[in-house]
Amino acid sequence: MDTDKSFTSLDKNLFGDNFAWGVSTAALQTEGSCDADGKGPSVWDTFSNKRGKILNGHKPTHACEFYNEYRRDIDLVKQLNIPNFRFSIAWTRILPSGEGEVNQAGIEHYNKVIDYCLQQGITPWVTLYHWDLPQALEDKGGWTNRQIVEWFSNFTTICAKSFGDRVKHWMVMNEPAVFTGAGYFLGIHAPGRTGLRNFLPAIHHVVLSIVAGARILRHICPDAQIGNTFSCSYIEPYADKPRHIAAAKRADALINRLYIEPLLGLGYPTQEVKALKGIYKYVQPGDEANMSFDFDFIGIQNYTREIVKYSFFTPYIGASLVKAQDRGVEITEMKWEVHPPSIYEMVKKYNSYPQIKKLIITENGAAFPDVVFDGKVDDQRRLSYLQTHLQQVLRAKQEGYNVEGYFVWTLTDNFEWAEGYHPRFGLVYVDFENQQRIIKASGHWFAQMLG
């Protein structure tokens, strides 16, 4: 790859003056200090202590020590010329048991983070919920308990009143399809529950909670931009045959449409996935009026595409993914295919919803094996990944599609959920033994483009 050409092939000015450039992080993945200053345990603290749940037995106990070193990492955001910094608030720092008495030390911590961002000329974008449900609430049923709408509303109210005078960009929840699908259906993420009996009520209660949270933010912070983020993958059928095409449509409904459509007032995609009809058991009179919200922006988070084939043996959906490593394509450390047109296709797909006012890519990035050599990390594959995906974003924008921002996942290598510390997504390398930071080649390139 011609590095010199890489540094000049993309110009931020091509995206327009109002395009939001940023970097995204999450509390559980970066903060560490898991029991400091009154913080309560989250479902991920519990899940990571169970044998065999996290690769190599890793735990988020220390992560990147962002809790103590937030100034250093925010300084890196500034050094990289990144104007917008997305981070999340750990529910159990604010409410150690998920409800009840407020932990003032938690409020003070996020006040300091927000104030330091603003002091450095960086705009804070806050995610209220990035998967770290308080364990005390999970013990009461978590997202399967309808009472969680009240619990989450209370948490949102506290955050909006505490930080809304300075935070003008809010995301209610991060990737609901992932944390409910992996955590309440497949059991591979915290809290490790499985089956439709957990999945279906969780879906509905999450939708009600997102809308309740968004309405609270609108009421308390009327001048703020309020959005929500959604995971999405470009889905293509394995072959041009009716059964594979139908399977791909079912997978698309589950992966890409399950949450965005009800939240836009279109209802659940039960036509394609019949098993979802069981959700109506949990829908109570009056719920329909509380299932949609007029968001200021929608965040989409795309990393790859999936090839789907018909599968008689897959319950409920009759479809299965054809693994990328079996298809002879370039893959990342997560075994995800590198397919830049995927992000263009997802911008197109979400532009087909007239209810969406503004589309922002709130996560895109890749994990590759990074090696420190002579004090540097020359991550050319990540650099290429970011460039080729940004070229596809630019293509969409130049064709007239509504896309008004791009946030890289992520700032620093971190705790990558069930994969532990193995996959490295950061623009900045972290030595987890001594917490040393090294800006990678991709980070230097991004800084130069934004400079």
Secondary structure, DSSP 4 states (H G I P E B T S, - for coil): --HHHHHHS--GGGG-TT-EEEEE--HHHH---TTGGGPPPBHHHHHHTSTTSSGGG--TTSTT-HHHHHHHHHHHHHHTT--EEEEE--HHHHSTTSSSS--HHHHHHHHHHHHHHHHTT-EEEEEEESS--BHHHHTTTGGGSTTHHHHHHHHHHHHHHHHTTT--EEEEEE-HHHHHHHHHTB-SSTT--BSHHHHHHHHHHHHHHHHHHHHHHHHH-TTSEEEEEEEEEEEEESSSSHHHHHHHHHHHIIIIITTHHHHTTS---TTT-GGGGGGGGGPPTTGGGGS----SEEEEEEEEEEEEEE-TTSTTT-EEEE-GGGTT--B-TT--B--THHHHHHHHHHHT-TT---EEEEE--------EETTEE--HHHHHHHHHHHHHHHHHHHTT----EEEEE-SB----GGGTTSS---SEEEETTTTEEEE-HHHHHHHHHH-
